[in-house]
């Protein structure tokens, strides 16, 4: 009987820890003071690899911009440059002040129905150079 109680108590604590982690990650995701890296880490806590777009939007909100990037690709790190296979991917772009988070989906042939990775980014303000003569 003691073993059963101990197992139930352990299971209850593990579920509670998961809820706590998810609650913390959701607060980071929603906080205006969070960095892009912090938000990307929060996504990795909140969204499981393989989740559908609908699941992701249910957790993070529907304010992401659904985008597609496709076209040819070239490796410019070698001389002469060489043509690489074409790229084609779908992503949800969540923008925040100073940057954002891109969530990438596969397969591109079915409108990106499976979450595969998250990447933070920063926007650098453009400052034109003034030339004085």
N, C-alpha and C positions, 0 to 999 in steps of 0.2 A: 504494500500500500504506500509506503514511504517513497518507493521508487516512482510510482505513478504520479504522486504529488510533485516530486522533484522534477519529473519530465514536463508536467503541465506548467509548473512555475518557470522553467527554463524556456519553454515555448512562448509563454506569455511575455517574458522579458525580451526575447528576440524580436517578437512582433512589435513590441513597444519601442525598441531601439530603431527599427526600420521606420516606424511612423515618425519618430523624433528626427531622424536623418532627413526624411523627405520634407518634413515641416521646415527644417533649417534650410534645406536647398531651395524650397519655394520662397522663403523670405529673401534669400540671396538673389534669386531670379528677379523678384519684384522690386528690390531696393534700388533707388536712384543713385546710390553711392557705390554700387558694385561695379567692379571692372569687367571688361569683356572676358578675361580669363576666369574670373570668379563665376560669371554667369555660365560659361562653357562647362566648368566643373559641376555647377548645379544641374545643368542639363544631363550630364552623365549620371547623376544620382537620381534624377526624376524620370528619365526616359530610357527604357531598355532597348538595346540593339535589336532591330527587327520590328520595332513598333510601327504601326501605320501612321500616315499623315494625320488622320482623324484623331488618333490617340494622342499624338504629339500636340496638336492644337487644343485638344481637350485639357491638357495639363498646362501648357505654356500660354495659351491664348490664341486668338485668330488674327492678331495684328501683324503676323509675319507676312512677308511678300514672297509669293511662290514664283520662282524664276527657273529658267533653263539656260544652261551654257552649252553650246555645241559648236564644233568647227574643227578645223585642222590644227595640228600641233607640231611644233618644231623644236628639236633639241639644239639650243644655241650654245651649249657648253662644250661642244666639239667643233673642230674646224676640219673640213667644211661642215656646216650645220646639216642635220639630217631630218628627214620627215619622220614623224611618229604617227601611230594610229590616231584617228580622229577621236575627239573627246565628246561626251554627251552625258550630262548629268543634271539632275533636278535638285533644287535646294530651297529651303525656307530661310529667308533673311529677316532676322529680328534686329532692328536698329535701335540704338540707344544713344544718348548724348556722348559724342566722341568715339563711337565705334559700334560694334554689334557682334552677333553670333550667327553663323551659317550652319544649318543642319542639313546634311546631305542625305539623299535617298536613292535607293536602287529598287528595281531595275528601271532605267530610263525609258524602256519601251512600254512600260505600263504606268506612265505618269508618276513614277517615283513612289511606290507604295510601301517601301521598307526603309526605315531609318538605319543609316550605317555609321555615321560619324558626325562630330561637331567640331567647328573651328572658330575661335575668336578672331576678331580683326579690329583695327583702330583706324580712324579717319584722321589724316593729317591736314590741318587747315592750309589752304593755298595762300602763300604770301609772295606776291610778285616782286621781283628784283627791280629796283629803281636804278637806272643808269644816268648818271650826271655827266654832262660834257662840259 
